[in-house]
Amino acid sequence: MDYLWGHHLRSEVLHLPMPFFLFPDYLQQFSVFYFELFYVRMNNQKDKIMLRKIFAISITLALFGSLVAQEKPIVLRQVDITPKPGMASKLEKGLLDHNKKFHVDAGHPVITWQVLSGPNTGTLIRSTPLVNWEYFDDSNDPPEDQVHWDRYVSPHVESTSGQYYNRFFPNLSSKPVSADGIPKMLRVMSVDVEKGAWSNIFDLFEKAQQARDKTGSSQNVWVIRTIEGGERRYLTTLFGIDKWADRNPQEMPLSERMDEAFGKGSWEKWLEEWREIVIERKDETWLYRPDLSTMN
């Protein structure tokens, strides 16, 4: 089973072996072949042709609908909480008590990170595991949750982002990890691109991950993008690390991996396109707070 910091991914992302728009034609051809192989003999040729068409369309729609249903987005919900000056310890105490009451036995796991660098230093980021949209239908908070939050958490909060939702991209990322594999820290890189260049940046990220896979990289890399409730213009990469020293080169750099995977000069071509379309980059480091999480 696939996990990202401890929660089962209730989703199967389907990678079709051919262009998606060609797949219905393929299914219909298959259904016609199946009919020809197993059809019941009929005296009326017109009826036989009509039945064959109905059978072909029916099996095509059934199979195509099933495939579409399997392509559920993988998402996670987050909220950023900034403590009032001098109130960080009281905020953490309130969150710890809140977790014990509403996020341990209630089936609502929470993961907490603390920002260590940049203008958001000190902010706590609370997140669900990776889930499907249905998860939020099944995990409504009881009224007591908000009452407790208002009494023991909110008084110590300077500002909050409100809840926002990120989409996870498996084809741009390495495999998720189990709860005991959650990295102790994250290096977080967010990029904004030129208008109309989103498909280009997705292609670049996918090629980079393909290079890592082809060359045996052990680096944990996860790519997400906010799709509701927050700033949508950034594509964010989370690099799993365990200490500050891990920011030093630990393995073969991406430049060498690209050339090894796709041929000499591939890195220069990749980098040239990156420079053409990326207009802003932001970097932060996050610390995993197991004491304020319920995944461990």
C-alpha positions in Angstrom: 0.0 0.0 0.0 1.1 3.6 -0.7 1.4 6.1 2.1 2.4 9.7 2.6 3.4 10.2 6.2 1.2 7.4 7.5 -2.2 7.5 5.8 -3.4 5.0 3.2 -3.9 6.6 -0.1 -7.5 5.8 -1.0 -6.9 6.4 -4.7 -5.6 4.7 -7.7 -4.1 7.1 -10.3 -4.4 5.4 -13.7 -1.6 5.9 -16.2 -3.0 5.1 -19.6 -0.7 3.4 -22.1 -1.9 5.6 -25.0 -3.3 9.1 -25.4 -6.5 9.5 -23.4 -8.6 10.8 -26.3 -7.8 7.6 -28.3 -8.8 5.2 -25.6 -12.6 5.1 -26.2 -11.9 4.1 -29.9 -9.7 1.3 -28.6 -12.4 0.1 -26.3 -15.0 0.1 -29.0 -12.8 -1.9 -31.4 -12.2 -4.4 -28.6 -15.9 -4.7 -27.9 -16.6 -5.3 -31.6 -14.0 -8.0 -31.7 -15.5 -9.6 -28.5 -18.9 -9.6 -30.1 -17.7 -11.2 -33.3 -16.0 -13.9 -31.3 -19.0 -14.8 -29.0 -22.2 -13.5 -30.7 -25.3 -15.6 -30.9 -26.3 -16.5 -34.5 -29.2 -14.5 -35.9 -31.1 -14.9 -39.1 -31.7 -11.2 -39.7 -28.4 -9.5 -40.7 -29.8 -6.1 -39.9 -30.7 -7.1 -36.4 -27.2 -8.6 -35.9 -25.5 -5.4 -37.0 -27.7 -3.3 -34.7 -27.1 -5.6 -31.8 -23.4 -5.5 -32.4 -23.4 -1.7 -32.4 -25.4 -1.6 -29.1 -23.1 -4.1 -27.5 -20.0 -2.1 -28.7 -21.3 1.2 -27.3 -22.5 -0.3 -24.0 -19.2 -2.0 -23.2 -17.3 1.1 -24.3 -19.3 3.4 -22.0 -19.1 1.0 -19.1 -15.4 0.5 -19.2 -14.6 4.1 -20.0 -16.8 5.3 -17.1 -15.0 2.9 -14.8 -11.6 4.2 -15.8 -12.6 7.8 -15.3 -13.9 7.0 -11.9 -10.5 5.7 -10.8 -8.7 9.0 -11.6 -9.5 10.7 -8.3 -7.3 13.6 -7.3 -5.1 13.1 -4.3 -5.3 16.1 -2.0 -4.4 17.4 1.5 -5.9 20.2 3.6 -3.7 22.6 5.4 -3.9 25.7 7.6 -1.1 28.1 8.6 -1.2 29.4 12.2 1.0 32.2 13.4 1.3 32.7 17.2 1.0 36.1 18.9 4.4 37.4 20.1 5.4 35.6 23.2 2.5 33.2 22.9 4.1 30.3 21.0 4.3 28.0 24.0 0.7 28.7 25.1 -0.5 28.1 21.5 1.4 24.8 21.4 -0.1 23.8 24.7 -3.6 24.5 23.4 -2.9 22.5 20.2 -1.5 19.6 22.1 -4.7 19.4 24.2 -6.9 19.9 21.1 -5.1 17.0 19.4 -5.6 14.6 22.4 -9.3 15.4 22.5 -10.2 15.5 18.8 -7.4 14.0 16.6 -6.2 10.8 18.2 -9.2 8.5 18.6 -11.6 10.4 16.3 -9.9 9.2 13.1 -8.8 12.7 12.1 -5.0 12.5 12.0 -3.0 15.7 11.8 0.6 16.5 10.8 2.3 19.7 12.1 5.3 21.5 10.7 7.0 24.6 12.0 8.6 27.1 9.6 12.2 27.8 10.4 13.2 30.3 7.8 11.9 33.3 5.8 9.2 35.8 6.6 6.9 33.0 8.0 9.4 31.8 10.6 7.5 30.5 13.6 4.3 29.7 11.8 2.8 26.3 12.4 1.4 24.4 9.4 -1.2 21.8 10.2 -2.1 19.3 7.5 -4.2 16.2 6.9 -2.5 13.1 5.3 -3.0 12.6 1.6 -6.6 11.6 1.0 -9.4 11.8 -1.6 -12.1 14.4 -1.6 -14.5 11.9 0.0 -12.4 11.9 3.1 -13.8 15.4 4.0 -17.4 14.1 3.7 -16.6 11.4 6.3 -14.6 13.5 8.8 -16.8 16.4 9.9 -15.6 17.9 13.2 -18.1 17.7 16.1 -19.4 21.0 17.5 -17.2 20.6 20.6 -14.1 20.8 18.4 -14.7 24.4 17.4 -15.7 25.3 21.0 -12.4 23.9 22.3 -10.4 25.6 19.6 -12.0 29.0 20.3 -11.3 28.7 24.0 -7.8 27.2 24.1 -6.2 27.9 20.7 -7.6 31.1 19.1 -6.6 33.5 22.0 -2.9 32.8 21.2 -3.2 33.2 17.4 -1.9 36.3 15.7 -3.2 35.2 12.2 -4.4 32.2 10.3 -4.6 31.4 6.6 -7.9 29.6 6.8 -8.1 26.2 5.4 -6.7 25.6 1.9 -6.4 22.5 -0.3 -3.4 21.2 -2.1 -3.3 18.6 -4.9 -0.5 16.0 -4.9 1.1 15.0 -8.2 2.3 11.4 -8.2 3.9 11.6 -11.7 6.1 14.5 -10.5 7.0 12.9 -7.2 8.8 10.0 -5.6 6.8 7.4 -3.7 5.0 8.5 -0.5 6.4 7.2 2.8 4.9 5.5 5.9 4.4 7.2 9.3 7.8 6.1 10.5 9.4 7.5 7.4 8.3 11.1 7.8 11.4 13.3 7.3 12.5 15.4 10.3 12.6 18.4 8.0 11.5 19.7 4.6 13.2 22.0 2.2 10.3 23.8 0.5 10.7 25.4 -2.9 7.8 27.2 -4.6 7.9 28.6 -8.1 5.7 30.8 -10.2 5.9 30.8 -14.0 5.1 33.0 -16.9 1.4 33.1 -18.0 0.6 30.2 -20.2 3.7 28.2 -19.1 2.0 25.8 -16.7 2.2 22.8 -19.0 5.9 23.5 -19.6 6.7 23.6 -15.9 4.8 20.3 -15.3 6.8 18.8 -18.1 10.1 19.9 -16.6 9.2 18.6 -13.2 8.1 15.3 -14.6 11.3 14.9 -16.6 13.3 15.7 -13.5 11.6 13.0 -11.5 12.0 10.5 -14.4 15.8 11.3 -14.3 15.8 10.6 -10.6 14.0 7.3 -11.1 16.1 6.2 -14.0 19.4 6.9 -12.1 18.3 5.3 -8.8 17.9 8.5 -6.6 16.9 7.9 -3.0 15.8 11.5 -2.5 12.3 12.0 -1.3 10.6 14.6 -3.5 6.9 15.5 -3.4 5.1 18.1 -5.6 1.9 19.8 -4.6 -0.1 22.8 -5.8 -2.8 24.8 -3.9 -6.1 24.4 -5.8 -8.6 26.0 -3.4 -8.7 28.4 -0.6 -5.2 29.9 -1.1 -2.6 31.2 -3.5 -2.8 29.1 -6.6 0.1 30.4 -8.6 2.9 28.4 -7.1 4.0 24.8 -7.8 5.7 23.6 -4.6 8.3 20.9 -4.1 8.9 19.3 -0.7 12.4 17.8 -0.4 12.6 15.4 2.6 15.8 15.9 4.8 16.6 15.0 8.4 19.1 17.8 9.3 20.5 21.0 8.1 23.6 19.3 6.9 21.5 17.3 4.4 21.2 20.5 2.4 24.8 19.8 1.4 25.1 17.6 -1.7 24.2 14.1 -0.7 24.2 12.3 -4.0 24.6 12.8 -7.7 23.2 16.2 -8.7 20.2 16.5 -10.9 22.4 18.0 -13.7 24.3 14.7 -14.0 21.2 12.6 -13.6 19.5 14.4 -16.5 22.5 13.8 -18.8 22.8 10.2 -17.8 19.1 9.5 -18.2 18.5 11.4 -21.4 21.8 12.0 -23.0 24.5 14.7 -22.9 23.2 18.2 -23.2 19.8 17.3 -21.7 20.5 19.3 -18.5 21.4 22.5 -20.4 18.3 22.3 -22.4 16.2 21.6 -19.3 17.8 24.5 -17.4 17.4 26.9 -20.4 13.6 26.3 -20.5 13.5 26.6 -16.7 15.1 30.1 -16.8 12.7 31.2 -19.6 9.5 30.4 -17.7 10.2 30.7 -14.0 9.6 34.3 -12.8 9.7 33.8 -9.0 11.1 31.3 -6.5 10.6 31.1 -2.8 12.4 28.8 -0.3 11.7 27.8 3.2 12.7 25.1 5.7 10.1 23.3 7.8 10.6 21.2 10.9 8.4 18.2 11.6 6.7 18.5 15.0 5.8 15.0 16.1 4.7 16.4 19.5 2.0 18.4 17.8 1.1 15.6 15.4 -1.0 12.4 15.7 0.7 10.3 13.0 3.5 8.8 15.1 
